[in-house]
Amino acid sequence: MQARLRKFLVLVLLMFVCAQAFADSAADAIKVFRGAGQSGPFFDKSYGYALFPTIGKGGIGIGGAHGKGKVYAGGKYVGDTSMTQVTVGFQLGGQAYSEIIFFQDKTAFDAFTSGNFEFGAQAGAVAITAGASAQAGTTGTTAGASTTQENATTSANYSNGMAVFTVAKGGLMYEASIGGQKFSYTPKK
């Protein structure tokens, strides 16, 4: 009974977080990332990027996150992507955030678009009006932080040909969990 209640609460939290955030478009997310400190120049110097305007995340002990996005190469839309994450550990709450993954070159782009791609361990903390995140990728780390979408600042470098930035959109989540992000890709038809 308790496990069912947990699953139900996780789903309710995810729906709450996602409902408010789905109103934002890819254009709005791009505008935020272009104006957010060091992420702006990546648009001009990267081979391409995967943009997730909204990822909803929630958890009570067991958590999950999901978001859909678009993949671009040379500034042109080339396909769709989705991200799914399952986490286990101390966590409570829900949050929404935007995420962008820049690909330094064709090799990194091909690795992401080859099928199912996965990032390793992630750690994050988001407050209602301020956020900070750090992610451990395949062999390096990337990090970003923001006070609000209007005043977003980020910093990162490529790691294994990819740079990941996140901007908090809202919510409150306390977390000390272990999990990874898995991505799927479908080429444009």
N, C-alpha and C positions, 0 to 999 in steps of 0.2 A: 504494500500500500504506500509506504513512504517513497519508494523508488518511482512509482507512478506519479505521485504528487510532485516530486522533484522534476521529472520530465515535463509535466504540465506547466510548472512555473517557469522553466527554462524557455519553453515555447512561447508563453505569454510575454516574458521579458523581451524575447527576440522580436515578436510581433510589435510590441510597443515601441521599441527602438527603431525598427525598420519603417513603421507606418509614418512617423514624422519625417524621417530622412529621405524617403523615396521621392519626395517632391523636388529635390535638387537634381539638376541635370549634369551631364558630363561637361558641358560648357562652363557651368558654375564651378565645378571641381578644378577644371583646367585653369580658370582664372585665379583661384585660390593658390594652386601650386606654382603658377607663373609668378605670382607676387610674394611668394613665401621664401625669402632669404636665398639660400643656395640652390633650391630646387629649380628656380626659374631658368638658369643657364643650361640645365640638363636638357631642356626641350630642343635647344639648338645644336648641342654637341653629342647627343645620343643617336643610336641607330633607330631606335623606336621605344615604345613604352606601352605598358598595360595600365589602364586607368579604371579604378573602382570608385565611382562617385559616392557610394554608400555601402559600408559593410556594417551589418548589425551583429552585435555580440552580446551574449547573456549567459549567466551561469549561477548555479547554486550547487557547489561541490563539483558537479559535472557541468561543463559548459560547451557552448558551440558558437560558431560565427559563420556567416555566409554573406556573399556579395557577388553581384554580376558586374562585368565590366566589358570594355572594348580594348582591342589591341591595335596599335598604330605602328607603321613602319614608314620612315621618310615623311611623316606628317599625314599619311593617308590611312584610313580605316581599313584593316585587313582581316579582322575576325573578332569573335566574341570569346570571352573567358569567364570562368567562375572560380571563386575561392571558397573552400570549405575548411573549417578548423574544428577540431574536437579537443577539449582540454580537460584535465583531471587535476584536482588539487584544491587548495583553499581559494574560493572565489565566490563573490556575491554581487549581483547587480546586472546592469545592462549598459551598453554604450553604442554609439554610432560613430564611425570615422570614415574618412576618405583615405585611399591608399593609391600610390602610384609606384610602379616599378619601371625604372629606366634600364634599357639594354645598351651597353656600351658599344657593342659591335654585332655583326651578323651571327657570330658564334653563340653569344649569349641569347640573342633573339631566337635562334634555332633551338637552343636547349629548352627555352620556355615553351615554344610552340610545337615541340616534337610530340606532344601527347600529354601525359600527366606529369606535371612538374611539382616538386615539393621543397619547401623551405624547412629548416630544422627547428630547433627550440626557439621560443619567443617569450619575452617578458614584457609586461606593459602595465601602466597605471594611468587612468584618466579621471579627472575631476570634472565637475559641471562646466566650468569656464576655462579650465587650463588642462593641458594634456602633455604627457611625455611618453615616449615609447622607445624601446631598444629592441632590436631583433638580431639574433645570431643566425646568419645564413649558413651556407655550406662550409665555408672556412673563414669567414670574416664577420665583421659586425657593421651594422648601419644604425643610425639613430636620428631621431627628429623630435621636435617639441613645438608646441603652439599654445598661445594664450587664448586666442579665439580665431575663427576663420578670417575675421577682418584684419587681425594683427598676427598672422601666422609667420613663424620663423622656423627654418629647418636647417639641418646641416648633415651631410653625409658624403661619402666617397664610394666609388665602385668597389664591390667585392665580388670576385668571380664574374666580373663583367656586368654586374647588376647593382643598382642603387635603389633603396626602398625609402619612401617618405610617407608618413602618415600625418593627418591633421584631424584632431578631435572635433567632432560635430556636436556632441552632447551626451549626457548620461552620466552615470556614476557607477564605477565598478572597482571593487577591491579584489586584488588577484595576486596569488602566488601559485602559479600553475605551470604544468608542462604540457606542451602540445606543439603541433606544427601546422603550417598552412599548406594545403594541397590545391593545385590549380589545374583546371582543364582548359583546353583550347579547341575552338571550332573555327576553321577558316571561313571567310566571307563567301557566300554563294553567289 
